[in-house]
Amino acid sequence: MQYKACYIDKNQPVFEVLPYDEFLFDANASSVQEANFIIHRKLVNYDYLKRREKAGIYKNVSKIKGSISTFEDDDLKDIKNSSLYGYGSSKRQMYMINEYWGKIDVNKDGIDEDVVITYCGNQILSIEENTFGMYPFFVYTPFLSMDSIAGKGLAELSENVQIIKTALIREILENTRRNNNRKIFYKIDDLLNPSQMVTNEQYVAVRDSADINNIFAPEPFEAISSNTFTLVEYFDKENQKVTGISDMKQGVRPQVENQTATEAQIKYESSNSQVQAIVQNFAESLKETYRFLIYQNQKFIDNSQVIRLINDTIEVNPSDIKDVDFDIAVSQSLSTGTEETRRRALSNALAMMIEIGEPRYLTDKMRIRNLMAKLLEESGLKDIDNYLLSTERVMEQSNAGNGSMEKANTKG
């Protein structure tokens, strides 16, 4: 059987999210670009290696000895050693390949070149030039650190607090379990058959001379100290200081009703400042990513490109961006108001744009249309095309109006 298939090749960058255990870097570097080397490792099967060799990317795949892989989870080991899912086939054997990004004197001329070396075990599969001129890796972290490329995550900052809180909750649960399953003490001399105490028999035989009220005694009840819950609440507050996520912000804390408006506002703004810092750190990382994309466009684009941006087509000529030092600025903000507050702000902005902005040429019909569309969406109306003209119609009317104005000026 024969068939025809159509494939579309795209020459464009693709960003992938790397698991933390696949990303290795120079521990002495303070940033990715200052590192002496970066290693990206991943698990692949033999079929993947042979396909890459057939495409001319890898070489010497057949010289790889044995199955070189690393599993940290015992479940994965069991799956690997099992014939289930096809893991018994040699083509499904897992191999750990490493992509080394760094500087090495490959041709022995005394000058280090930017190279990418892919190897598996002791076998080199490919050596190629790093045409990017930099490391194509970017770290997004909520909290920057002066002594670590990866920075610090929320889990790291709250780890110690969470360990203590977990220990306290475990003690509370253990105390509850013991109180719900208290031991029974009894006088063995007053029982005819003591083994009945450890069986499921409904009745226990006692001696006639025994005092039934003094034979059995339950284990004393151990009440949980009120300081324990106070301590748990204290560590909850410590976590909220670190993460910026509080019960009050989520509207799930009934104690807020007992607070004054000023107190609630201070706590709300304090948590917002932490979230604001996290957003800003992500924005700075995003800036470096866009700087990399601009640099690659300057380096590799050799013909005009047409892109679509804000419902408009823009032609980018290589000469327009060649040898231009771009200053990148990323705007970031938090929307902390309620829906009613946002709708009120949008309505006020729309009135100002119509009364002041357009007559003084501070805005145009397209931006007014976009603001009205945003206001309708905030009001819950998603079918805005039923209420507003399309962006194309607005552009046509705006261009027609500009043409009429220029014609009138020419006649004058």
ChimeraX attribute file (.defattr): number of C-alpha atoms within 10 A of each C-alpha:
attribute: neighborCount
match mode: 1-to-1
recipient: residues
	/A:1	2
	/A:2	3
	/A:3	4
	/A:4	5
	/A:5	4
	/A:6	5
	/A:7	6
	/A:8	5
	/A:9	6
	/A:10	6
	/A:11	6
	/A:12	6
	/A:13	8
	/A:14	5
	/A:15	10
	/A:16	7
	/A:17	8
	/A:18	13
	/A:19	10
	/A:20	8
	/A:21	9
	/A:22	12
	/A:23	15
	/A:24	14
	/A:25	18
	/A:26	16
	/A:27	13
	/A:28	12
	/A:29	16
	/A:30	16
	/A:31	19
	/A:32	20
	/A:33	15
	/A:34	13
	/A:35	17
	/A:36	14
	/A:37	18
	/A:38	20
	/A:39	18
	/A:40	18
	/A:41	20
	/A:42	18
	/A:43	15
	/A:44	15
	/A:45	18
	/A:46	19
	/A:47	14
	/A:48	14
	/A:49	21
	/A:50	18
	/A:51	12
	/A:52	15
	/A:53	17
	/A:54	11
	/A:55	10
	/A:56	10
	/A:57	15
	/A:58	18
	/A:59	18
	/A:60	13
	/A:61	17
	/A:62	11
	/A:63	12
	/A:64	17
	/A:65	11
	/A:66	10
	/A:67	16
	/A:68	14
	/A:69	16
	/A:70	13
	/A:71	12
	/A:72	7
	/A:73	8
	/A:74	9
	/A:75	9
	/A:76	12
	/A:77	12
	/A:78	11
	/A:79	14
	/A:80	18
	/A:81	11
	/A:82	12
	/A:83	11
	/A:84	11
	/A:85	10
	/A:86	13
	/A:87	16
	/A:88	14
	/A:89	11
	/A:90	12
	/A:91	14
	/A:92	17
	/A:93	20
	/A:94	22
	/A:95	21
	/A:96	17
	/A:97	22
	/A:98	22
	/A:99	20
	/A:100	19
	/A:101	23
	/A:102	19
	/A:103	16
	/A:104	16
	/A:105	12
	/A:106	13
	/A:107	9
	/A:108	8
	/A:109	8
	/A:110	9
	/A:111	11
	/A:112	13
	/A:113	15
	/A:114	20
	/A:115	21
	/A:116	21
	/A:117	19
	/A:118	21
	/A:119	20
	/A:120	20
	/A:121	15
	/A:122	9
	/A:123	16
	/A:124	18
	/A:125	22
	/A:126	16
	/A:127	17
	/A:128	11
	/A:129	13
	/A:130	17
	/A:131	13
	/A:132	14
	/A:133	13
	/A:134	15
	/A:135	18
	/A:136	15
	/A:137	17
	/A:138	18
	/A:139	18
	/A:140	17
	/A:141	19
	/A:142	22
	/A:143	18
	/A:144	18
	/A:145	13
	/A:146	10
	/A:147	12
	/A:148	15
	/A:149	23
	/A:150	20
	/A:151	17
	/A:152	14
	/A:153	16
	/A:154	15
	/A:155	12
	/A:156	11
	/A:157	14
	/A:158	17
	/A:159	13
	/A:160	12
	/A:161	16
	/A:162	17
	/A:163	10
	/A:164	14
	/A:165	18
	/A:166	13
	/A:167	12
	/A:168	16
	/A:169	14
	/A:170	12
	/A:171	14
	/A:172	15
	/A:173	12
	/A:174	12
	/A:175	16
	/A:176	15
	/A:177	11
	/A:178	13
	/A:179	15
	/A:180	10
	/A:181	10
	/A:182	14
	/A:183	12
	/A:184	11
	/A:185	11
	/A:186	15
	/A:187	12
	/A:188	14
	/A:189	12
	/A:190	19
	/A:191	18
	/A:192	13
	/A:193	13
	/A:194	16
	/A:195	11
	/A:196	14
	/A:197	16
	/A:198	7
	/A:199	9
	/A:200	7
	/A:201	9
	/A:202	7
	/A:203	8
	/A:204	13
	/A:205	12
	/A:206	17
	/A:207	12
	/A:208	10
	/A:209	7
	/A:210	13
	/A:211	11
	/A:212	11
	/A:213	7
	/A:214	10
	/A:215	15
	/A:216	14
	/A:217	12
	/A:218	10
	/A:219	13
	/A:220	10
	/A:221	11
	/A:222	11
	/A:223	9
	/A:224	12
	/A:225	9
	/A:226	8
	/A:227	9
	/A:228	14
	/A:229	13
	/A:230	11
	/A:231	14
	/A:232	18
	/A:233	13
	/A:234	13
	/A:235	16
	/A:236	16
	/A:237	15
	/A:238	15
	/A:239	21
	/A:240	15
	/A:241	16
	/A:242	15
	/A:243	19
	/A:244	23
	/A:245	17
	/A:246	19
	/A:247	14
	/A:248	15
	/A:249	16
	/A:250	8
	/A:251	9
	/A:252	10
	/A:253	11
	/A:254	9
	/A:255	9
	/A:256	14
	/A:257	9
	/A:258	8
	/A:259	10
	/A:260	9
	/A:261	10
	/A:262	9
	/A:263	10
	/A:264	16
	/A:265	11
	/A:266	11
	/A:267	15
	/A:268	17
	/A:269	14
	/A:270	14
	/A:271	19
	/A:272	20
	/A:273	13
	/A:274	19
	/A:275	18
	/A:276	15
	/A:277	15
	/A:278	19
	/A:279	17
	/A:280	18
	/A:281	17
	/A:282	17
	/A:283	18
	/A:284	17
	/A:285	16
	/A:286	16
	/A:287	16
	/A:288	15
	/A:289	17
	/A:290	13
	/A:291	15
	/A:292	19
	/A:293	14
	/A:294	17
	/A:295	19
	/A:296	15
	/A:297	14
	/A:298	17
	/A:299	16
	/A:300	11
	/A:301	15
	/A:302	11
	/A:303	10
	/A:304	12
	/A:305	11
	/A:306	11
	/A:307	10
	/A:308	9
	/A:309	8
	/A:310	7
	/A:311	8
	/A:312	10
	/A:313	10
	/A:314	12
	/A:315	10
	/A:316	14
	/A:317	14
	/A:318	17
	/A:319	13
	/A:320	10
	/A:321	16
	/A:322	14
	/A:323	11
	/A:324	11
	/A:325	10
	/A:326	10
	/A:327	7
	/A:328	12
	/A:329	9
	/A:330	11
	/A:331	8
	/A:332	11
	/A:333	8
	/A:334	10
	/A:335	8
	/A:336	12
	/A:337	10
	/A:338	9
	/A:339	12
	/A:340	11
	/A:341	11
	/A:342	16
	/A:343	18
	/A:344	13
	/A:345	13
	/A:346	18
	/A:347	15
	/A:348	11
	/A:349	15
	/A:350	20
	/A:351	12
	/A:352	12
	/A:353	21
	/A:354	15
	/A:355	10
	/A:356	13
	/A:357	16
	/A:358	15
	/A:359	11
	/A:360	11
	/A:361	9
	/A:362	9
	/A:363	14
	/A:364	15
	/A:365	16
	/A:366	17
	/A:367	14
	/A:368	18
	/A:369	17
	/A:370	14
	/A:371	17
	/A:372	19
	/A:373	19
	/A:374	17
	/A:375	20
	/A:376	18
	/A:377	14
	/A:378	15
	/A:379	13
	/A:380	10
	/A:381	14
	/A:382	12
	/A:383	11
	/A:384	16
	/A:385	11
	/A:386	9
	/A:387	11
	/A:388	15
	/A:389	12
	/A:390	13
	/A:391	18
	/A:392	12
	/A:393	12
	/A:394	15
	/A:395	15
	/A:396	11
	/A:397	14
	/A:398	14
	/A:399	12
	/A:400	12
	/A:401	12
	/A:402	12
	/A:403	12
	/A:404	11
	/A:405	11
	/A:406	12
	/A:407	11
	/A:408	10
	/A:409	9
	/A:410	8
	/A:411	6
	/A:412	6
